[in-house]
Amino acid sequence: MSQFFSRFFKDESGATAIEYGLIAAGIAVAIIAAVDALGTGVSDTFTAVDNAL
């Protein structure tokens, strides 16, 4: 039984998947923030053009 726990705690095969998941989540947050900021600016520009016409 102690060998099972020893191998279980030394096993790092799932760590890479978790790291990739965290990286993907970070990229997704950055994309959402950029699209949100850019979307507001584009909306304001279209509103100004619409008002000018």
TAKAPE-V986164 format. One line per field, one symbol per residue. ss: DSSP state (H for helix, E for strand, C for the rest). psi: psi as a letter, one per 20 degrees, with the letter a starting at -180 (. if undefined). burial: b if it has 24 or more other ideal C-beta (glycine too) atoms within 12 Angstrom, else e. Layout:
BEGIN
ss: ???
psi: ???
burial: ???
END
This chain:
BEGIN
ss: CHHHHHHHHHCCHHHHHHHHHHHHHHHHHHHHHHHHHHHHHHHHHHHHHHHHC
psi: hhhghghghipkhihghgghghghgggggggggghgghhgggghghgggghh.
burial: eeeeeeeeeeeeeeeeeeeeeeeeeeeeeeeeeeeeeeeeeeeeeeeeeeeee
END
